[in-house]
């Protein structure tokens, strides 16, 4: 039966594929990224966490694009941005406050303001072509909004490249924790600051797990439409809610773990950096 086959396929994908992806990402990607962050510092560590954490969304989007599922790609990227900004970041703050109830956790204000500005810039880049299209104020129908969209894409890619360059060049100055001296004096993080695996082992594990995710993502994309029909779930709900939750499992785990360890700079780099990367790079790419 076609309905039973589609439902069985998505259920086996949920029973086998989703736990495998989440387990591999949370216990594999998250561990590897945290270990690599010891060698790279908080700035590059947060960037690597966001990049490899977004590997799932990017791979799913590429497979969906190859299958002509443009609407699924748009909705999944939008859901991923919202999930990172609301669910992941909120859970990180909540868990950090629960673990450290008597301590005021701090983060770099200037970096948070810059990330917010980049997200606002990304929203404007997405909004202007849409406004031009729906208000019918373009000079040449079908070409003006396309030209503006391409121009916005180039601007966003250049701006994101400049943002990464600025982060890398100003790593030591822009990511100095406010309570660095007190943390060092307490000595409570001495045991946490020793990596368990080497830098090259972390890179190898990240590469292996990324390839594994790419294989699982193909099966996941192939079951979206059939499962939505068989289980009476709208494709929009699957794309905006379920796919980002699966894809953001790595960011979710990493952001919470870093917040529990009182490293909100890296948690913000994971959650906000992931949303910035998707909105300014993945969407336009």
ABEGO torsion letter per residue (X at the ends): XAAAAAAAAAAAAAAAAAAAAAAAAAAAAAAAAAAAAAAAEAAAAAAAAAAAAAAAAAAAAAAAAAAGBAAAAAAAAAAAAAAAAAAAAAAAAAAAAAABAABBBBBBAAAAAAAAAAAAAAAAAAAAAAAAAAAGABABBGAAAAAAAAAAAAAAAAAAAAAAAAAAAAAAAAABBAAAAAAAAAGAAAAAABBABBAAAAAAAAAAAAAAAAAAAAAAAAAAAAAAAAAGBBAAAAAAAAAAAAAAAAAAAAAAAAAAAGBAAAAAAAAAAAAAAAAAAAAAX
